[in-house]
Amino acid sequence: MSSTLKIEGLRVEVAGKEVLKGLSLTMHSGEVHAIMGPNGSGKSTLAHALTGHPGYRVLEGSVTIDDVELLTMSPTERAREGLMLVLQQPFEIPGVRSFDLLVAAGADPATLRSRMLDEARRIELAPELLDRFVNVDLSGGERKRAEMVQLGVLRPKFALLDEIDSGLDVDALDVVAQRLVAATTEWNCGVLAITHFRRLLLQLTPTMIHVVSDGRIVATGGPELAVTLERDGYDIFRTTPT
């Protein structure tokens, strides 16, 4: 089933400062879009605003999945519409096990254990780690793999990756990227990947790359744009602050 994520004229304020200044983007099921840009340009703000983080105030704009407006929904409702955020630094949830978290997110408890084990095998995560409280006593790489287990079980329409490659070694990046590539075909998942580095995009081949500067998309292109950014940096895309 095909879906469309549409962001139109999104303006977002953080701590009294406008960070996103009219950002627009449209993507479809099965596509991989990459968001790149210098620090402070608004990349992570976009991810948190889309998923309803309370510290990010939307001033204007629209975000829809299949013409259903998300900005009026709670974070839980947005997740149930098919949006999942994979954090740069997944946080610990002491007292809550992954099984219970996934049931609360809508997974079928009758088949959940077997599905979690299957996803752990695919992502090369030791199965005994699934029985710990969410992300407690896990390394950075193990936390990212555990997020992939959640993604594989929940099968969102669109996955937002906030610098998922941060802190991953080569082997971990390889298995995470392989799982994401498989997701784009297994259930037609759309992937919106925020990253600083081309190394993720060498494996997770993007349909489109968008360069964000000063809260706006200032350039869009194919995979070759990542080569330009790696060679020349972001200076040619920087905008004058307003």
C-alpha positions in Angstrom: 0.0 0.0 0.0 1.4 3.4 -1.0 1.4 6.4 1.3 2.6 10.0 1.1 4.2 12.2 3.8 3.8 15.8 3.0 5.4 18.7 4.9 4.2 22.2 3.9 5.5 25.6 5.1 6.6 24.2 8.5 7.7 26.9 10.9 8.9 25.7 14.3 10.1 27.6 17.4 12.5 26.2 20.1 13.1 28.1 23.3 11.7 31.3 21.8 13.8 31.1 18.6 12.4 30.3 15.2 14.5 27.4 13.8 12.4 26.0 10.9 11.3 28.9 8.6 8.9 27.4 6.1 10.3 24.0 5.3 8.4 21.9 2.7 9.1 18.3 1.5 7.0 15.5 0.0 8.0 11.8 0.0 6.3 8.5 -0.9 6.4 5.0 0.3 9.5 3.0 -0.4 11.6 6.2 -1.0 14.7 7.1 1.0 15.2 10.8 1.5 18.3 12.2 3.2 18.4 15.5 5.2 21.9 17.0 5.4 23.2 20.4 6.6 25.5 22.2 9.0 25.0 22.0 12.8 22.1 24.2 14.0 20.4 24.3 10.6 17.2 22.7 11.9 17.6 19.0 11.0 16.9 17.5 14.4 14.3 20.1 15.0 12.4 18.8 12.0 12.4 15.2 13.3 11.2 16.2 16.8 8.6 18.6 15.5 7.2 15.9 13.2 6.8 13.5 16.0 5.3 16.0 18.5 8.0 16.7 21.0 6.5 19.2 23.5 9.6 21.4 23.5 9.1 22.3 19.8 6.3 24.8 19.1 4.8 24.7 15.6 4.1 28.3 14.5 2.7 27.5 11.0 2.4 24.8 8.4 1.0 21.3 7.8 2.2 17.8 8.1 0.1 15.0 6.7 0.2 11.3 5.9 -2.3 10.4 3.2 -4.0 13.8 3.7 -4.5 13.1 7.5 -3.2 16.1 9.5 -0.7 15.1 12.2 0.0 18.4 13.9 -3.2 18.3 15.8 -2.4 14.8 17.1 -0.5 13.6 20.2 2.8 11.8 19.7 1.1 8.5 20.3 -1.6 9.3 17.7 1.1 10.3 15.2 2.9 7.0 15.8 -0.3 5.1 15.2 -0.8 6.9 11.9 2.5 5.4 10.8 5.3 7.8 11.9 8.3 6.4 13.9 11.4 8.4 15.2 14.6 6.5 15.6 16.7 8.7 18.0 20.3 9.7 17.7 20.7 8.8 21.4 17.9 6.4 22.4 17.2 6.9 26.1 16.7 4.4 28.9 13.2 3.5 30.2 13.9 1.8 33.6 11.1 -0.5 34.6 9.7 -1.0 31.1 10.6 -4.0 29.0 10.7 -3.9 25.2 7.8 -6.4 25.0 5.5 -4.2 27.0 6.5 -1.1 25.1 5.7 -2.7 21.8 2.4 -4.0 23.1 1.5 -0.5 24.2 2.4 0.7 20.6 -0.1 -1.7 19.1 1.9 -5.0 18.5 0.0 -8.3 18.8 1.2 -9.9 22.1 0.3 -13.4 20.7 3.0 -13.3 18.1 5.3 -10.6 19.5 7.9 -12.7 21.1 8.7 -14.7 18.0 8.7 -11.5 15.9 11.1 -9.8 18.3 13.5 -12.8 18.2 13.4 -12.9 14.4 14.2 -9.2 14.2 17.0 -9.5 16.7 18.5 -12.3 14.6 18.3 -10.2 11.5 20.0 -7.3 13.2 22.5 -9.5 15.0 21.4 -8.4 18.5 21.8 -11.0 21.3 18.3 -12.2 22.1 18.8 -12.0 25.9 19.1 -8.2 25.6 15.4 -8.1 24.6 14.5 -9.0 28.2 16.2 -6.0 29.7 14.5 -2.8 30.5 14.4 -0.6 27.4 18.0 0.5 26.6 19.2 -0.1 30.2 22.8 -1.4 30.3 23.1 -1.4 26.5 25.9 0.0 24.5 25.3 2.7 21.9 25.4 0.2 19.1 23.1 -2.2 20.9 20.6 0.6 21.4 20.5 1.4 17.7 20.1 -2.3 16.9 17.2 -2.5 19.5 15.6 0.4 17.7 15.7 -1.6 14.5 13.9 -4.5 16.3 11.1 -2.1 17.2 11.0 -0.8 13.7 10.8 -4.3 12.2 8.0 -5.2 14.6 5.9 -2.0 14.3 6.4 -1.6 10.5 5.7 2.2 10.3 4.7 3.9 7.1 7.6 6.3 7.5 10.8 6.1 9.7 12.6 9.2 10.7 16.2 8.5 11.5 18.0 11.2 13.5 21.7 10.6 12.9 21.3 6.8 13.4 24.9 6.4 12.1 26.3 8.4 15.0 28.4 6.2 17.2 28.1 3.0 15.1 31.1 1.1 14.0 31.4 -0.3 10.4 29.8 -3.7 11.2 26.9 -2.2 13.1 26.3 0.4 10.4 26.2 -2.3 7.8 23.5 -4.4 9.5 21.4 -1.4 10.4 21.5 -0.1 6.8 20.7 -3.6 5.4 17.6 -3.8 7.7 16.5 -0.3 6.5 17.0 -1.2 2.9 14.9 -4.3 3.4 12.2 -2.3 5.1 11.7 -0.2 2.0 10.7 -3.3 0.0 9.2 -5.6 2.6 6.4 -3.2 3.7 7.2 -0.2 1.5 8.5 1.9 4.4 9.6 5.4 3.5 12.9 6.4 5.2 13.8 10.0 6.1 17.4 9.9 7.2 19.1 12.9 8.9 22.9 12.5 8.6 26.1 14.4 8.4 28.1 11.6 6.7 28.1 10.0 3.3 29.0 6.6 4.7 25.4 5.8 5.6 24.2 6.9 2.2 26.7 4.6 0.5 24.6 1.7 1.8 21.2 3.4 2.2 21.0 4.8 -1.4 18.8 7.9 -1.2 16.1 8.7 -3.7 16.7 12.4 -2.9 19.1 14.4 -0.8 17.9 17.7 0.7 20.3 20.3 2.1 18.9 22.4 5.0 20.4 25.7 5.9 18.9 28.3 8.3 15.7 26.4 8.7 14.9 25.9 5.0 15.7 23.4 2.2 18.1 25.3 0.0 19.2 22.5 -2.4 17.8 19.1 -3.5 19.4 16.5 -5.7 20.3 12.8 -6.1 23.1 10.8 -4.5 25.7 12.8 -6.3 24.9 15.7 -4.0 26.4 13.8 -1.1 29.7 13.7 -3.1 29.6 17.4 -3.6 29.0 18.0 0.2 31.8 15.7 1.2 34.2 17.5 -1.2 33.2 21.1 -0.7 31.3 21.3 2.6 28.2 23.4 3.2 29.5 26.9 2.7 28.1 27.2 -0.8 24.7 26.4 0.5 24.6 28.6 3.6 22.0 31.3 3.6 22.3 34.7 5.3 20.5 34.7 8.7 17.3 36.8 8.8 
